[in-house]
Amino acid sequence: GIWQRVSTGGQDEASQLPDLVRWCQSHDYEQAKSYVIHGASAFKGNKKFDAFWAQVLAEFKGSDINVLVVWNLKRLDRKLHATRMIEQIVELGGRVEFVTQPHLNQLSTMGGRISLTVEQEIAHAESLDKGKAVKIKQEANRRNGSVNGRAPWGYQIVKQADGRKIFAPTSDGRKCIPVIFQMLIDGASLRDVAALLTDERVSTAQDAYVVIGPLRQWNEGYLGNRLVKNPVYYGARRNAGALATEGLVTYSVWQQANAALASRNRPGRGTVANAKALLAPVCGNPDCDA
């Protein structure tokens, strides 16, 4: 099994692949599985990372793989959990091999175990320092009037002549955001909005869609939980100090749309007049609590 992971969208896990493939070829390994984890931190941890790791363990248990090849320890873990993660695999009869740190592959020796402990501490300390540096840079950006983070849907990051970065509306944002908010004020459901955006082939945000068949459909949960509630659309930004952003709706429209959404029995689905849907039994077993 080949393990590739990067923490942010600005990194590329494909850069690890040539070294991983060469390692497998030089050891006569047959590549049976590939785990590509994009945008998952090994320091903060998240559900995506945990789900991939659970899959790895399940496939070791099922004997689908017996070696996990990793570029280096930092790609696996930065939270001082690497020893336990490797032990989990060893307990299942497998092993982990690090391409750029072959000295960590001798865990049957005292020197190998000491090396792993040292490298874990180094990786953990680097992440702590990196986190502090990021916070310092973010605060400096706020003072200088430059944005932090990824642009919300309908905006793009534009670099000014003075080096500052701002959120600037996209053409889709200017066209669609006012329509989305007005539809909600007029009584449309988020399902109606999602269907319209899908039918009009409006491009989605990275995490704003679900795939049904061959089509990327807008996710009504994203619309209700992430888009409509975001104050950036009326020009405000959380934790941004005096940093201003061009709004795409007025504060009054933003308030009305959110109030309309909050007043519904089933936010994101229907209107107040709609009764809550009841799920019919699907298993056919009257004794089944599911």
N, C-alpha and C positions, 0 to 999 in steps of 0.2 A: 504494500500500500504506500502510495506517495502522498505526503502531507504538504500542502502549500497554504500559507496564511499571510495576509497583510492586515494592518489595523485600520487603515483609512482608505477612502476613495482615491487619494492622490498617489497611492503606491500601486505597484503592479506585481501580483504574485507570479506572473509568467516568467519574470526574470530569474526565479529560483529553479525553473523547470530544467534547463540544460544540465545543471550540476546534478540534479536528482536523477535524471535519465542516465547520465554517464555513470553514476554510482551503481545503479541497478545493472547496467550492461557489464560493468567491470566485475561485478559479483555474481553474474549469471542469474539474476533475479528476474522472474516473470512478473511484470506489473499487472496485478489483478484488480486493484482499486485505486482511485484518485480522489483525494479530498481537497477541494479548493475552497478555502474560507476567506472571503473578501469582506473587508470592513468589520472584522471582529477582533476586539482587543483581547490579548492574552493577559493583560494586567487588570483591567476593570472587570473583564468577564461579561458575558451576555448569553442570552438564550440560544443564539445562533451557534456560538462556540460550544456550549454544553451539548447541543443536539448533535453536532458533528462528532464530538468526543464519544458520546453514547453510541453512535453508529460504528465508530472505530472499534470499541470494545465488543459490540455485538458481533462484528465480523471476525474478530480474533476468536471469540467464543465459538462461532460457527465454522472455524477453520477456513474461512474464505481468504484470509491473509495470515502470515506468521511473522512478517517483518514490517515495521513502519519506518520508512525512510524520510527523514526531516532535514531541512537545509541547515539549521542550527538551533540551539536551545531556545533562543529568543522567539523563534517562530512557533515554538510549542507552548512556552509558559514564561511568565514574568512575575508570578505571584508566590513563588517558593513552593509550588505544587508539583514541580517536574518530577521529583523523586517518587511521590505517590503515584503520579500518572504512569511512570515507567514500571513501577511495582505492579500496578493493575494489569499491565500487559504481560509482564513476566509471570504473574500468577495464572494467566490464561495460556501459558506455554509459548509466548512470543517474545520479541525483543524490539527495541528501538535503536536505530542507527542514525548518527548525525554526520552529514556529509562534510561540513566545513570544520567540524570539531571531532575528528576520529578518536582523540584521547578520551572522549566521554563514552566510547563504546566498549570500554573495558570495566564494566561495573562489577565483574566477578572479582576484581582486585581492589585492594585498599586504595591504591593510587587513583583508580578510576572513580571510586565513590567520593574520595576527597575532591577530585577535580569537578565532579558534578555539583557538589555542595558549594564550592567556590564560584563556579559559573552561575549557579542560581542566584547567589547573593549579588554578584556583579550585575546581572540582568535586572534584578529587582531594584537595586540602587539606581541604575540608569533610568528606569521608568519613573521612579520618584523624582529624580532631578529633572527629567523631561517634563513631567507634569507641572512642576514649579515654574520651569522656563516658559511653558505654554501660558500659564496664568499671568505671568509678568508681561508677556507679549500681548495678550488679550487686553490687559489693562492699559498698556501703552497705546494700543489701537484705539480704544475708547477715547483716551485723552486727545489723540490726534484726529479723531473724527473718521476712523476707518473701521469697517465692519469686521466681525468675527464670524466664522462658521460658514455653513453652506447656505446658499440663497434659497428661500422658500419658493414653492411653485409660483410661476408668474413673474419672477424676478431673475436677474442675472447679476453676477458680480462684475463691475466695470472699474478699471483702474484709471484714476484721474491723473492729470499731468503732474500734480504735486506728489504722486505716489500713493495717495489715499485710495482705498477701495470702498465703493458704495454699492448698494442694491439699486439697480435700475430696472424698471418694468420691461418685460418682453412684449412683443406684439400680441401673443396669446393671452398674456396677463391683462393687458389693457382691454382686450376684447371680451374675455370670458369672466374675469373676476366680478365686474359690476352685474353681469347677467346672473351669475351664481347667487350672489347675495339678494338680488331683487326677486329671483324665483322663490327663495326661501321665505322672504317677506310676504310674497303673494300666496303662500300656502303649499308650494311644491315640496315634495319630500326629497331627501338626499338621494333616494333611489331614482327619482325622476331626473335630478341633476346629473347623477352618474351616467344614466342612460343617454341623456342628451350629449354629454361630452364624448361618450364612446361612439355614438352614432355620427357625430361631427368629426370623428377621428382627431380630436384634440390630443396632442402628445401629453403623456402623463409624467409625473415626477417619478423618481427612482422607486419609491415605496408607496406610490399612489394607485397601484393597479393590482388586479387579480387576472390570472390567465385562465380563460374558459375557452376550450377548443383552440382555434388558431388566433383568437382575438384577445388583445389586451383590453380589459374592461376597467373603467374607473372604479375605484373602491370607495363605496359610500362611507365606510368607517374612517378612511383617511380624510374625506371631505368634512365629516362632522367633528372629528377629534383633533385634526391637525390644521386644516385649512381655515374653516370658518371661524374658529376661535383665535386665530393668530392676529394680534393687534397690528402686525406689520402692514396689513392691508388698508388700514386707515392712517398709516404713516408713523406709528409708534413702534419701538423695539424694546423688548424686555432687557433689562440690565445693560442698556446702551447709553445711559446718562443723557446728555443733550444731543446725541447723534440722531439726526433726522433722516427719514426715508420718504420718498414720494409715495403718497397714498393712492390707492386705486378706487376706494370708496370713501365716503365721509364717515366720521365717527358715528353720526346718527344712523346711517344705513347699517353699519357694522353692528351697532347695538340692537337695532330692530331685527336683523337676521338672527342674531344669537338668542334674542328673547323668543322669537318664533320657534326656534329649534328647541329651546329649553322647555317650552310650554306643552310639548307633545308627549303623549303617553309613551311612545316608543321613539325617542330621539333618533333621527337618521333614517326612519322608516316611513311613517305616515303622519297624518294630521290628527288633531285632537278627536275628531269625529270617528276615526277608525278604531275599531275594537282590537284588543290585543289578540294576535293569532295564537291558536293552540296547536301544538304539535300532536299529530295523530300517532298512535302506537305503530311502530314499524317492525318489531321483532316477532309479533304474533304470539308471544308467550305472556298470558295474563299474570303470571307470577313473577315476571321480570321487572325489577324496580327501574331499570334503565328506560 
